[in-house]
Amino acid sequence: MLLAWDRLSIYLPVGMMALLALGTYWLVQSTPGAGVSTVEGPVRHDPDYFMKNFSVRTFVEAGRLKSEVFGAAARHFPDSDSTEIDTVKIRAFDDQGQLTTATANRALTNGDASEVELFGNALVVREAIVDKGIQTSPRMEFRGEYLHAFMDTERVESDKPVEILRGKDVFSADTMEYDNLHQVMVMRGRVKGLLTPVTAK
């Protein structure tokens, strides 16, 4: 009996080492390696912050006011760096200080508010340009249920019906593209216009 126990005690450390090696092998196989990257889920379009009854101003390097955005509520989406705004009003000034305003029930803007999509009762107004007391360009209004305004390049587009007021002249169309810098307007679909003659003073 003693002889059998002696023989068993000789092989016991070897058995324990084998058992430990087997356990270590199982642990390594069941644990993901450090260099293995996990598969990321789809990017979610969830807001990362909210604002209520707010106003945000941006300035150019010289300190001049560039734009001002007012809203009843806003949600910022980090995946697209866009902001959705309820009951929005935007005031934007170009390099000459010319004012353009935009209002709507809802808006979607990019990061610096240079591009704005307006939804519901959309209105973009460019005030008349007056030089040395003489009006060189009349006041312009763009109305519709959808307007896409590019503040920096002074363009307004829509693929929905719009109404345009230029001074006392009134136009309507199914779609419209307006480029203020090049003074070009393209209207498509059912286009109507009412031109008011200029009366001599």
C-alpha positions in Angstrom: 0.0 0.0 0.0 2.8 2.4 0.9 4.6 1.5 -2.3 1.5 2.4 -4.4 1.2 5.7 -2.6 4.8 6.5 -3.2 4.4 5.9 -6.9 1.2 8.0 -7.0 2.9 10.9 -5.2 5.7 10.9 -7.8 3.2 11.5 -10.7 0.9 13.8 -8.8 2.8 17.1 -9.6 2.9 16.1 -13.3 -0.9 15.6 -13.3 -1.5 18.9 -11.5 0.7 20.7 -14.1 -1.2 19.0 -17.0 -4.5 20.0 -15.4 -3.3 23.6 -14.9 -2.1 23.7 -18.6 -5.4 22.5 -19.8 -7.3 25.1 -17.7 -5.0 27.9 -19.1 -5.5 26.7 -22.7 -9.3 26.8 -22.2 -9.1 30.3 -20.7 -7.0 31.6 -23.6 -9.4 30.1 -26.1 -12.5 31.6 -24.5 -11.1 35.1 -24.0 -10.9 37.4 -27.1 -7.4 38.5 -28.0 -6.2 42.0 -27.3 -5.6 42.7 -31.0 -9.0 41.5 -32.2 -11.3 44.4 -32.9 -15.0 44.2 -32.1 -17.6 44.9 -34.8 -19.2 48.3 -34.2 -22.9 48.7 -34.5 -24.5 51.1 -37.0 -24.1 54.9 -36.3 -27.3 56.1 -34.6 -29.0 59.4 -35.4 -29.6 60.4 -31.8 -29.3 64.0 -30.4 -26.4 64.6 -28.0 -27.8 67.9 -26.5 -31.0 70.0 -26.5 -31.8 73.7 -26.2 -35.0 75.6 -25.4 -35.9 79.2 -26.1 -32.4 80.0 -27.2 -30.4 82.3 -29.4 -26.9 81.6 -30.9 -24.7 84.3 -32.5 -21.7 83.8 -34.7 -19.1 86.4 -35.5 -16.4 86.9 -38.2 -12.8 87.3 -37.1 -13.0 91.1 -37.2 -15.8 90.9 -34.6 -18.7 91.7 -36.9 -22.0 89.8 -36.4 -22.3 87.1 -39.1 -25.5 85.3 -38.1 -28.0 85.0 -35.3 -30.3 82.0 -34.8 -33.4 82.0 -32.5 -35.6 79.0 -31.8 -38.2 77.5 -29.4 -36.3 74.2 -29.2 -33.3 72.6 -30.9 -31.7 69.1 -31.1 -28.1 68.6 -32.2 -27.1 65.4 -34.0 -23.4 64.6 -33.8 -23.4 62.0 -36.6 -24.2 64.7 -39.2 -23.2 67.8 -37.2 -26.7 69.1 -37.9 -29.2 70.9 -35.8 -33.0 70.6 -36.0 -34.8 73.8 -34.8 -38.5 74.4 -34.0 -40.0 77.8 -34.7 -36.8 79.2 -36.1 -35.7 82.7 -37.0 -32.3 83.4 -38.6 -30.6 86.7 -39.3 -27.5 86.6 -41.6 -25.3 89.4 -42.8 -23.0 89.3 -45.9 -19.6 91.0 -46.2 -21.3 94.3 -47.1 -23.6 94.1 -44.0 -26.7 93.2 -46.1 -29.3 91.5 -44.1 -31.1 88.3 -45.0 -33.7 86.7 -42.7 -35.3 83.3 -42.7 -38.2 81.9 -40.7 -40.2 78.6 -40.6 -42.0 76.2 -38.4 -38.9 73.9 -38.5 -35.4 74.1 -39.8 -32.4 71.8 -40.3 -29.0 73.6 -40.3 -25.5 72.4 -40.8 -22.7 73.1 -38.3 -22.2 76.8 -39.0 -25.8 77.6 -40.1 -24.5 78.5 -43.6 -26.9 76.0 -45.1 -30.5 75.9 -43.9 -33.5 73.8 -44.9 -36.8 75.4 -43.9 -40.0 73.4 -43.5 -43.6 74.8 -43.1 -44.5 78.4 -43.6 -40.9 79.0 -44.9 -40.0 82.6 -45.6 -36.6 84.1 -46.7 -36.3 87.9 -47.0 -33.5 89.8 -48.5 -33.8 93.5 -47.7 -33.5 96.2 -50.4 -30.0 97.4 -51.2 -29.7 101.2 -51.0 -26.5 103.0 -52.1 -26.2 106.7 -51.4 -29.9 107.0 -51.0 -30.7 105.2 -54.2 -32.3 101.8 -54.2 -30.1 99.6 -56.4 -31.9 96.3 -55.7 -35.5 95.8 -54.5 -36.6 93.8 -51.4 -37.1 90.2 -52.2 -39.3 87.5 -50.5 -39.4 83.8 -51.1 -42.4 81.9 -49.7 -43.3 78.2 -49.6 -43.6 75.1 -47.6 -40.0 74.2 -48.3 -37.0 76.4 -49.0 -33.3 75.6 -49.0 -31.1 78.6 -48.3 -27.4 78.8 -48.7 -26.4 81.9 -46.7 -22.7 82.2 -47.7 -23.3 81.9 -51.5 -26.7 83.8 -51.3 -28.7 81.1 -53.1 -32.3 79.9 -52.4 -33.7 76.8 -54.0 -36.9 74.7 -53.7 -38.3 71.6 -55.4 -41.8 72.6 -54.0 -44.2 75.4 -55.2 -42.9 78.8 -54.3 -44.0 82.5 -54.5 -41.5 85.2 -55.1 -42.0 88.9 -54.4 -39.5 91.3 -56.0 -40.4 94.8 -55.0 -44.0 95.0 -56.3 -43.6 92.2 -58.8 -45.0 88.7 -57.9 -44.0 85.4 -59.4 -44.9 81.8 -58.7 -43.5 78.5 -59.9 -43.5 74.7 -59.1 -39.7 74.8 -58.5 -37.2 77.6 -58.3 -33.4 78.3 -58.1 -32.2 81.8 -57.3 -28.5 83.0 -57.3 -28.3 86.5 -55.9 -24.5 86.9 -56.6 -25.1 86.3 -60.4 -28.6 87.8 -60.4 -30.1 84.7 -62.0 -33.4 83.1 -61.2 -34.6 79.8 -62.8 -38.3 78.9 -62.4 -39.9 75.7 -63.7 -43.3 74.1 -63.9 -46.4 76.3 -63.8 -44.8 79.7 -63.9 -46.9 82.9 -63.4 -45.8 86.5 -63.1 -47.4 89.8 -62.3 -45.2 92.8 -63.2 -46.1 96.2 -61.8 -45.1 99.1 -64.1 -42.7 101.6 -62.6 -44.4 105.0 -62.3 -42.3 108.1 -63.0 -41.9 110.5 -60.1 
